[in-house]
Amino acid sequence: MSKHQHNAFTWLVFSILTLTSMHATAFKTPLNVLSDKMQTPPALSLSQITPASQNSFFARIRALCGQSFAGKIKVDTSNSPNFANKALVMHVRECTDDQLHIPFHVGTDASRTWILTKTGGGLLFKHDHRHADGSHDDLTMYGGHTVDSGSAHTQAFPTDPYTRDLFIAQGYPQSLRNIWEVFIYEDTFTYRLTREGFEFRVEFDLTKPVVTPVTPWGYY
């Protein structure tokens, strides 16, 4: 074999090996990265991504599940007759890992239920208002969302975007800066609403459970 033929043969062998390698690479089955447990860890629960202080706050209220407690108005700068001289009872009625339903009974009025929910970004506090037939009031599901981690004993809920839109639509511009607060200690549970020039606060005695009221309107 001449030198020229040898070089040509060598080039042919090199070309064949290169093409073979490229072919194998091009059609090689890719690694199934998406099914790799190291690449896709299990989804975290809402509790796992909720600040410890908020989990503790939520757990303190959930520990009361199934119980009812009597309350008293401590402050009401509006002097509204809606709450005066009426039995006030809160009932920690429905409890899951991520949500609590707490009816707030005012005399025979069972229209109000507070709803506390873990969102993944904090805690959401809502007011579910119903009519006696179970239908929603025009002013319902308003409330606020936490903007910081708060503490194991107190959380604050400034108005959320839905609530601001609802208050404007329903003609309550004075309520756009509402801040709801909930306090939970060993002996007391307190609900507080404030805005400029206004405060409403009701405190419940946790040391003396009372008889559970009727089913709140709209619930079963």
Disulfide bonds with the S-S distance in Angstrom:
Cys65-Cys95 2.04
